[in-house]
Amino acid sequence: MALMWSRPGGLSLRTTWVTPATIGLGLAVVVTLGLPGLGAIAYGIATRQVLLVFGALIAVALGAGGGTVAVYGIRQRLLFRARDWKNAA
């Protein structure tokens, strides 16, 4: 988190609210980089293209990072709704 351009003040997602736009961007990164990266890894291994495999590994790593942030933001919302519903009852 410390190396990211846009980061929360405390350098942790534990105390920072993940916005809906961030969740959407994280999911977009998974779809545009992570999933095609997996296919590119398979293609690069099959054709023995080391640079393609290396680039695809970077894409998959970025996709995994975006997916992690999106899943954490969704988890935050689910826990907040459960706590809010419990307090209202």
C-alpha positions in Angstrom: 0.0 0.0 0.0 2.9 2.4 0.7 4.0 2.3 -3.0 0.6 3.1 -4.5 0.0 6.5 -6.0 -3.4 7.0 -4.4 -3.4 5.5 -1.0 -5.4 5.9 2.2 -3.8 8.1 5.0 -3.2 5.2 7.3 -1.8 3.0 4.5 -4.3 0.3 5.4 -7.7 -0.8 4.0 -8.7 -1.9 7.5 -9.7 1.7 8.5 -10.5 3.1 5.0 -13.9 2.8 3.3 -13.6 1.4 -0.3 -15.9 3.5 -2.6 -18.2 1.9 -5.1 -16.2 3.4 -7.9 -13.0 1.7 -6.5 -14.9 -1.6 -6.4 -16.0 -1.1 -10.0 -12.4 -0.2 -11.1 -11.0 -3.3 -9.3 -13.5 -5.6 -11.0 -12.6 -3.9 -14.4 -8.9 -4.6 -13.8 -9.7 -8.2 -13.1 -11.7 -8.5 -16.3 -9.3 -6.6 -18.6 -6.0 -7.7 -17.2 -6.3 -10.7 -14.9 -8.4 -13.1 -17.0 -6.7 -12.4 -20.4 -3.4 -12.6 -18.6 -4.2 -16.2 -17.6 -4.8 -17.0 -21.3 -1.7 -15.3 -22.3 0.4 -17.3 -19.8 -1.0 -20.5 -21.3 -0.3 -19.3 -24.9 3.2 -18.1 -24.0 4.0 -21.5 -22.4 2.6 -23.4 -25.3 4.6 -21.3 -27.8 7.7 -21.0 -25.6 7.6 -17.1 -25.6 9.3 -16.1 -22.4 8.5 -12.4 -22.7 4.9 -13.1 -23.3 4.7 -15.2 -20.1 6.6 -12.5 -18.2 4.2 -9.8 -19.3 1.2 -12.0 -18.6 2.4 -12.7 -15.1 2.5 -8.9 -14.5 -1.0 -8.6 -15.9 -2.2 -11.4 -13.6 -0.6 -9.8 -10.6 -2.3 -6.5 -11.3 -5.6 -8.3 -11.8 -5.2 -10.1 -8.5 -4.5 -6.8 -6.7 -7.6 -5.2 -8.3 -9.7 -8.2 -7.4 -8.4 -8.2 -3.8 -9.5 -4.5 -3.3 -12.9 -5.2 -5.0 -13.5 -8.2 -2.8 -12.5 -6.3 0.3 -14.8 -3.4 -0.6 -17.7 -5.8 -1.2 -17.0 -7.5 2.2 -17.0 -4.1 3.9 -20.5 -3.4 2.5 -21.9 -6.8 3.5 -20.6 -6.5 7.0 -21.9 -2.9 7.3 -25.4 -4.0 6.2 -25.4 -6.9 8.6 -24.4 -4.7 11.5 -26.9 -2.0 10.5 -29.7 -4.6 10.1 -28.8 -6.1 13.5 -28.9 -2.7 15.2 -32.3 -1.8 13.6 -33.9 -5.0 14.9 
